[in-house]
Amino acid sequence: MESNMAEDAKLLSLAEVCKMLNKPESTVKRYARESLLPATKEGSNLFFPEDAVLKYMEIEKRLG
């Protein structure tokens, strides 16, 4: 997981990403662990850059 996110990038919580992707927490955490989605950890919380989540959604949409 990356810890050097751009300071000005909008970060989304795990719950927000789960809702956007319609995936359970365990799946989104696995995506972060496997570097499918970049994430940063603050304490026990994961945060994801919004632009990366939107890019992932676009790719997933193309793949069907």
C-alpha positions, 0 to 999 in steps of 0.5 A: 500500500502506498503511503505517499499520496499527493497532499491535494488528492481527495481521499475516500474512506473504505466505506465510501469506496465500498459503496461506489464499487458495490463491493464488500469491505473484504474485497476492497481491502484485498484490492488495496493489499494486491495493489489493484487500488492504491491506498494509504493507512492512517491508524487503522483506517484505509483511505483511497484517492478518488481519482484512482477509484474513478479510474478503476470504475472506468476500467471495470466498466469497460471489462464488463 
